[in-house]
């Protein structure tokens, strides 16, 4: 139950509407950190990823903002 939203500025939002690891993450918050690391490894270099909303912080969903890193010419 996830969705990718392409924004007009060329960035993306990865929205997890239901967290598959939520109960386990409540007991071990490092799971969320590892999830973020996995996203970085899978997506690769040249992309900035930041979590904007987080279920464990009281939000209704987890949202990751994905933005290509600026390159100088």
GROMACS elastic network, one bead per residue, 0.5 to 0.9 nm:
[ bonds ]
;  ai    aj funct       b0    kb
    1    15     6  0.85379   500
    1    16     6  0.63806   500
    1    17     6  0.57701   500
    1    18     6  0.59388   500
    1    19     6  0.82342   500
    1    20     6  0.89598   500
    2    14     6  0.71152   500
    2    15     6  0.54296   500
    2    17     6  0.57866   500
    2    18     6  0.73799   500
    2    19     6  0.88540   500
    3    13     6  0.79704   500
    3    14     6  0.58343   500
    3    15     6  0.51087   500
    3    16     6  0.67071   500
    3    17     6  0.78794   500
    4    12     6  0.67137   500
    4    13     6  0.56613   500
    4    15     6  0.62865   500
    5    11     6  0.85709   500
    5    12     6  0.54737   500
    5    13     6  0.50342   500
    5    14     6  0.65071   500
    5    15     6  0.77874   500
    6     9     6  0.83909   500
    6    10     6  0.67972   500
    6    11     6  0.62225   500
    6    13     6  0.66214   500
    6    14     6  0.89872   500
    7    10     6  0.56696   500
    7    11     6  0.53509   500
    7    12     6  0.55918   500
    7    13     6  0.75084   500
    8    11     6  0.73053   500
    8    12     6  0.89188   500
    9    12     6  0.86733   500
   10    67     6  0.73783   500
   10    68     6  0.79567   500
   11    65     6  0.72314   500
   11    66     6  0.57411   500
   11    68     6  0.69663   500
   12    64     6  0.82114   500
   12    65     6  0.59005   500
   12    67     6  0.64954   500
   13    63     6  0.64349   500
   13    64     6  0.55728   500
   13    66     6  0.60017   500
   13    67     6  0.88076   500
   14    62     6  0.82579   500
   14    63     6  0.56686   500
   14    64     6  0.50732   500
   14    65     6  0.65306   500
   14    66     6  0.74011   500
   15    18     6  0.89104   500
   15    61     6  0.70966   500
   15    62     6  0.59847   500
   15    64     6  0.65075   500
   15    65     6  0.88224   500
   16    19     6  0.60765   500
   16    20     6  0.88105   500
   16    61     6  0.58626   500
   16    62     6  0.51816   500
   16    63     6  0.62709   500
   16    64     6  0.84481   500
   17    60     6  0.75629   500
   17    61     6  0.50766   500
   17    62     6  0.68558   500
   17    63     6  0.85080   500
   18    21     6  0.89690   500
   18    22     6  0.82731   500
   18    60     6  0.86914   500
   18    61     6  0.66834   500
   18    62     6  0.81552   500
   19    22     6  0.52134   500
   19    23     6  0.86063   500
   19    55     6  0.79687   500
   19    61     6  0.75731   500
   19    62     6  0.75474   500
   20    23     6  0.82146   500
   20    24     6  0.89128   500
   21    24     6  0.54135   500
   21    25     6  0.58760   500
   21    26     6  0.86609   500
   21    31     6  0.78431   500
   21    32     6  0.84373   500
   22    26     6  0.62241   500
   22    27     6  0.89462   500
   22    32     6  0.88031   500
   22    55     6  0.78339   500
   22    56     6  0.76955   500
   23    26     6  0.52454   500
   23    27     6  0.69533   500
   23    28     6  0.89194   500
   24    27     6  0.53849   500
   24    28     6  0.62216   500
   24    29     6  0.81395   500
   24    31     6  0.77433   500
   25    30     6  0.71573   500
   25    31     6  0.55090   500
   25    32     6  0.65123   500
   25    56     6  0.80057   500
   26    29     6  0.59940   500
   26    31     6  0.89440   500
   26    56     6  0.69872   500
   28    31     6  0.60858   500
   28    32     6  0.83804   500
   29    32     6  0.57534   500
   29    33     6  0.71896   500
   29    56     6  0.85373   500
   30    33     6  0.50004   500
   30    34     6  0.61986   500
   30    35     6  0.85669   500
   31    34     6  0.50250   500
   31    35     6  0.61009   500
   31    36     6  0.87171   500
   32    36     6  0.63526   500
   32    37     6  0.87043   500
   33    36     6  0.52208   500
   33    37     6  0.63608   500
   33    38     6  0.87255   500
   34    38     6  0.60963   500
   34    39     6  0.86390   500
   35    38     6  0.50500   500
   35    39     6  0.63145   500
   35    40     6  0.87481   500
   36    39     6  0.51309   500
   36    40     6  0.63558   500
   36    41     6  0.87747   500
   36    49     6  0.79925   500
   36    50     6  0.83139   500
   36    51     6  0.81636   500
   36    64     6  0.87373   500
   37    40     6  0.50851   500
   37    41     6  0.62760   500
   37    42     6  0.86703   500
   38    41     6  0.50719   500
   38    42     6  0.60780   500
   38    43     6  0.84810   500
   39    42     6  0.51466   500
   39    43     6  0.59290   500
   39    44     6  0.81884   500
   39    49     6  0.80894   500
   40    43     6  0.53329   500
   40    44     6  0.57655   500
   40    45     6  0.76504   500
   40    47     6  0.78704   500
   40    48     6  0.81137   500
   40    49     6  0.70221   500
   41    44     6  0.51624   500
   41    45     6  0.78884   500
   43    46     6  0.87979   500
   43    47     6  0.73079   500
   44    47     6  0.67863   500
   45    48     6  0.83462   500
   45    69     6  0.87485   500
   46    67     6  0.87016   500
   46    68     6  0.59218   500
   46    69     6  0.52257   500
   46    70     6  0.81039   500
   46    71     6  0.84805   500
   47    66     6  0.67419   500
   47    67     6  0.55947   500
   47    69     6  0.50944   500
   47    70     6  0.87934   500
   48    65     6  0.79597   500
   48    66     6  0.57970   500
   48    67     6  0.50777   500
   48    68     6  0.59964   500
   48    69     6  0.58409   500
   49    64     6  0.65161   500
   49    65     6  0.55941   500
   49    67     6  0.64552   500
   49    68     6  0.87539   500
   50    63     6  0.84755   500
   50    64     6  0.54957   500
   50    65     6  0.52199   500
   50    66     6  0.67871   500
   50    67     6  0.86722   500
   51    54     6  0.70025   500
   51    62     6  0.72471   500
   51    63     6  0.57732   500
   51    65     6  0.61499   500
   51    66     6  0.89117   500
   52    62     6  0.73293   500
   52    63     6  0.54201   500
   52    64     6  0.57792   500
   52    65     6  0.66047   500
   53    57     6  0.78638   500
   53    58     6  0.86117   500
   53    59     6  0.59744   500
   53    60     6  0.80042   500
   53    61     6  0.64475   500
   53    64     6  0.72993   500
   54    57     6  0.53527   500
   54    58     6  0.67927   500
   54    59     6  0.53965   500
   54    60     6  0.75479   500
   54    61     6  0.60313   500
   54    63     6  0.67385   500
   54    64     6  0.88799   500
   55    58     6  0.52250   500
   55    60     6  0.56402   500
   55    61     6  0.51370   500
   55    62     6  0.55641   500
   56    59     6  0.70713   500
   56    61     6  0.89221   500
   56    62     6  0.86160   500
   58    61     6  0.86005   500
   59    62     6  0.72136   500
   67    70     6  0.88134   500
   68    71     6  0.87164   500
